[in-house]
């Protein structure tokens, strides 16, 4: 969808909605795999009397956190992104007056 369009077409809105829903679904799948795999790693680590499972939990958890931040805040359609676009729109309109 072109951000300069005042009235986006239904087709553009549908395309953007599908892209955003797909990105969010990708994060949910990522989170589910994270939980399942790390449960297995924690169980394996605990059964051997070690605590090494904390390292993949922290590393992969950071990746999951960054992925979520991009999906919900930074990517087009995220609240942070929308606020930045609106601020720029106001600045451009104010600068042209």
C-alpha positions in Angstrom: 0.0 0.0 0.0 1.3 3.4 -0.9 1.5 5.5 2.2 0.8 8.7 0.3 -2.6 7.5 -0.9 -5.5 9.2 0.9 -8.0 6.3 0.2 -6.3 3.0 -0.3 -8.1 0.5 -2.4 -9.8 -2.6 -0.9 -7.2 -4.7 -2.7 -4.3 -2.8 -1.2 -5.8 -3.1 2.3 -6.4 -6.8 1.8 -2.8 -7.3 0.7 -1.4 -5.4 3.6 -3.7 -7.2 6.1 -2.6 -10.6 4.8 1.0 -9.7 4.9 0.7 -8.4 8.5 -1.3 -11.5 9.6 1.3 -13.8 8.0 4.1 -12.0 9.8 2.3 -12.3 13.2 1.5 -16.0 12.5 5.2 -16.5 11.8 6.0 -15.1 15.2 3.4 -17.4 16.9 5.0 -20.4 15.2 8.5 -19.2 16.2 7.3 -18.9 19.9 5.7 -22.3 19.9 8.8 -24.0 18.5 10.9 -22.0 21.1 8.8 -23.3 24.0 8.6 -26.9 22.8 12.3 -27.2 21.9 13.5 -25.5 25.1 11.2 -27.6 27.3 13.0 -30.6 25.8 16.4 -29.1 26.3 15.6 -28.2 29.9 14.4 -31.7 30.6 17.5 -33.2 29.0 19.8 -30.8 30.9 18.0 -31.5 34.3 18.1 -35.2 33.8 21.9 -35.1 33.5 22.2 -32.8 36.5 23.5 -29.8 34.4 22.3 -26.3 33.8 23.5 -25.7 30.3 20.0 -25.3 28.9 19.9 -21.7 30.2 22.2 -20.6 27.3 20.0 -21.6 24.4 17.0 -20.3 26.4 18.6 -16.8 26.7 20.1 -16.7 23.2 17.0 -17.9 21.3 14.8 -15.9 23.7 16.6 -12.7 22.7 16.0 -13.6 19.0 12.3 -14.2 19.7 12.1 -10.9 21.6 13.7 -9.0 18.6 11.4 -10.8 16.2 8.4 -9.8 18.2 9.6 -6.2 18.5 9.9 -6.0 14.7 6.5 -7.5 14.1 4.5 -5.5 16.6 6.3 -2.2 16.9 8.6 -1.5 14.0 7.1 -3.1 10.9 4.5 -1.3 8.8 1.2 -1.5 10.7 2.8 -1.6 14.1 1.8 1.1 16.5 5.4 2.6 16.7 5.7 2.6 13.0 2.2 4.2 12.5 3.1 7.0 15.1 6.3 7.8 13.2 4.5 7.9 9.9 1.9 10.2 11.3 4.5 12.5 12.9 6.3 12.7 9.5 3.0 13.5 7.7 2.3 16.3 10.2 5.8 17.7 9.8 5.6 17.6 6.0 2.2 19.3 6.0 3.4 21.9 8.5 6.5 22.6 6.4 4.5 23.1 3.3 2.1 25.7 4.8 
